[in-house]
């Protein structure tokens, strides 16, 4: 398949970030519509979650079901997420994204700003693999209460 500007890796991630933020803001699992997120995910999507995060554990979340379970845990922890700044480098199939993000904890109401770097691969206009690296897992843990 030839890649167009609308399905290169960064364009896919821009749409994914918007859908993810809307899903979290709408209340997440059981409340929000997962379809806008799912349409941006390859059926074989894998999210490799970094160790040390209190809300998702360590390991891989696979397929649409795995990603929905991840986002359920994520949205149970955070009431909002705001992308404050983004930089990206890559090509049609791969992108590295540096995100400065502000999260608000559902449990404590506390806000935390942090950096997250993600290495993402895309296939046929959908996210295939994501490896996020959180700059300050301790701050995330503290905000979660």
C-alpha positions in Angstrom: 0.0 0.0 0.0 1.3 3.4 -0.8 1.4 5.9 2.1 -0.3 9.2 1.8 0.2 12.3 4.0 -3.0 11.4 5.9 -1.8 7.9 6.9 1.9 8.6 7.6 3.0 7.8 11.2 2.7 11.3 12.6 -0.7 12.0 11.0 -2.0 8.7 12.5 -0.6 9.6 15.9 -2.2 13.1 15.8 -5.6 11.5 15.3 -4.9 8.8 17.9 -3.9 11.4 20.6 -7.1 13.3 20.0 -9.2 10.2 20.2 -7.4 9.0 23.3 -7.9 12.3 25.1 -11.6 12.4 24.2 -12.0 8.9 25.4 -10.4 9.7 28.8 -12.4 13.0 29.1 -15.7 11.2 28.4 -15.1 8.8 31.3 -13.3 5.9 29.7 -14.5 2.3 29.7 -18.2 1.8 30.0 -19.0 5.4 29.3 -16.9 6.6 26.4 -17.1 5.4 22.8 -14.1 3.3 22.0 -14.7 3.1 18.3 -12.8 6.3 17.4 -9.7 4.9 19.1 -10.1 1.4 17.7 -10.3 2.6 14.1 -6.8 3.9 14.5 -5.3 0.6 15.8 -4.0 -2.2 13.7 -5.7 -5.5 14.7 -2.2 -6.7 15.8 -1.4 -3.6 17.8 1.0 -4.0 20.7 1.6 -1.5 23.5 4.8 -2.3 25.4 4.2 -0.6 28.8 7.2 0.5 30.8 7.9 -0.9 34.2 7.2 1.1 37.4 3.9 2.7 36.4 1.2 2.2 39.0 -1.8 2.3 36.7 -1.0 -0.2 34.0 1.6 -2.6 35.2 4.5 -3.9 33.1 4.1 -5.8 29.9 2.4 -5.9 26.6 -1.2 -5.0 25.8 -2.1 -6.8 22.5 -4.9 -6.3 20.0 -8.0 -4.2 20.2 -9.1 -5.9 23.4 -5.8 -5.4 25.1 -5.7 -1.7 24.1 -9.3 -1.3 25.4 -8.3 -2.9 28.7 -5.2 -0.6 28.9 -7.3 2.5 28.2 -9.9 1.3 30.8 -7.1 1.2 33.4 -5.6 4.5 32.1 -9.0 6.4 32.2 -9.8 5.0 35.6 -6.6 6.6 36.9 -6.7 9.9 35.0 -9.7 12.3 34.6 -7.9 14.3 31.9 -4.9 14.5 29.8 -3.7 17.6 28.0 -0.9 17.6 25.4 1.0 20.8 26.1 3.8 20.4 23.6 4.8 17.8 21.0 7.8 17.3 18.8 8.1 14.5 16.4 10.7 12.9 14.0 10.2 10.1 11.6 8.8 8.9 8.3 5.8 7.2 6.9 6.1 4.1 9.0 7.8 5.2 12.2 7.7 8.2 14.4 9.3 9.2 17.7 7.2 11.7 19.6 8.2 13.8 22.5 5.1 14.8 24.5 4.9 17.2 27.4 1.6 16.1 29.0 -0.5 17.2 31.9 -2.6 14.6 33.7 -5.2 15.0 36.4 -5.6 12.1 38.8 -9.2 10.9 39.4 -8.3 9.7 42.9 -6.5 12.9 44.2 -7.4 15.6 41.7 -3.7 16.4 41.6 -2.2 17.5 38.3 1.2 16.3 37.1 3.2 17.4 34.1 5.7 15.0 32.6 7.5 14.1 29.4 6.7 10.9 27.5 8.7 9.8 24.6 7.1 7.2 22.3 8.5 5.1 19.6 5.6 4.2 17.3 5.3 2.1 14.1 2.3 2.3 11.8 0.9 -0.1 9.2 -1.7 0.8 6.6 -2.7 4.0 8.4 -3.1 2.4 11.9 -0.8 2.1 15.0 0.9 -1.2 15.0 3.3 -0.9 17.9 4.0 1.7 20.6 6.8 1.8 23.2 6.3 4.8 25.6 9.1 6.0 27.9 8.0 8.1 30.9 10.5 10.7 32.1 9.4 10.7 35.8 7.5 7.5 36.9 7.9 8.6 40.5 5.9 11.8 39.9 3.2 9.7 38.1 3.0 7.4 41.1 2.8 10.3 43.6 -0.1 11.9 41.6 -2.0 8.6 41.6 -2.0 8.7 45.4 
